[in-house]
Amino acid sequence: MKLRRFWVWGILFFFTIILCVLVFCFSSFFQKSSFEEEDYHPEDSVYRETRKLDLIMVGDALYHDGVYKDGKTNSGYDFRQQLEAIKPIVSQYDLAYYNQESILGGTEIGLSTYPRFNSPYEVGDAFLDAGFNLVSTANNHTLDRGKTAILNSLQYFQGKKNVLMSGSCDSFSCMEQIPIGEKNGISYAFLSYTTTTNGIRVPKGEEYLVHVYSDERVENDILKVKDQVDVILVAMHWGSEYHDYPTEEQKRIANHLASLGVDIVIGNHPHVIEPIEKIGDTLVFYSFGNFISAQTGVDKLVGLMGSVSIIKDIVGEEEHISITNIQTRLTFTSYNSHFRNFKVLPFDQVDSSILKNKESIASQKKALVNCYGVETTWAT
């Protein structure tokens, strides 16, 4: 009797366990089905990523004799002190552009000033030390000291790591190879052209020495790289010297570049600041003015620094590039009455002993930069 009772309770216990397991399984199944129907979003499984590349740009490095004599030392030249106030700003960026207006032909061919410039290699050393890594060499002074100076300049920049130079070459095969870089997962092409050579003829058969602008040439160059890179940067040496506003030819070229899909146009040559314009998706800086020079007059000593963030959004197999966070800052080249102690200063480090009417000048320049409706964030 006791044995039979034991088996009965055992069987009941066994079926109770089976029933609990079944209830648990069905409950889990229905909960899972409910979750899948109400909370599952297929798009959540799509790959998403945002990449960012920060770029800063400045104007002309124009080394008159006063500027390069200021860097003379017992053993050669050192210009780092001229840029020491700017270095903390520039070094924060992934890419930093400047225009090497006076050719770096080196001391071996003799330094020279206006109207036919030649500068020591140590100028490049100072700019690279400050964080600059995009260098334009196509301008109206590229041919000042002939082929030797150009080849010396090329050899100098080509020997530097992580620096992209554009604007002059030593062969036609070099000219066909568009400079391309990549950083932070964003690729970019960097092209540079000049519309003038100061009346100096480009040697026949050596047109590669300086990249002279034409609509056809830039179109051909851009077509070579358009499908290879995320961003196209074009440095343009154009316009009229000492004009606050772009010429009709500058505007025509800017519109042509925009039609070709250029993302940022980096303008120089006028030696004074000109406005910023947006043409479709193309951001155009018409002129940054002088970055450092021994020219006289406030307009030629006040320069512009401009910076942007290049954003690459990836959603699945789709990629989108946008130019955001446009920031601007004024600079001032300070030197004494003996053309010594040259310093490029952010405007917030300029006081009335260096520049009278500083606030009025800043207000005028800011209004000029933004007069075409492109709003920027001004650094204090």
Beta strands, then each sheet from edge to edge (+ up, - down):
strand 1: 48-61
strand 2: 95-100
strand 3: 134-136
strand 4: 164-166
strand 5: 180-183
strand 6: 186-194
strand 7: 231-237
strand 8: 264-268
strand 9: 276-279
strand 10: 282-285
strand 11: 290-292
strand 12: 302-315
strand 13: 318-334
strand 14: 343-346
strand 15: 377-378
sheet 1: 4+ 3+ 2+ 1+ 11+
sheet 2: 4+ 3+ 2+ 1+ 12- 13+ 14-
sheet 3: 4+ 3+ 2+ 1+ 12- 13+ 15+
sheet 4: 5+ 6- 7- 8- 10- 9+
end
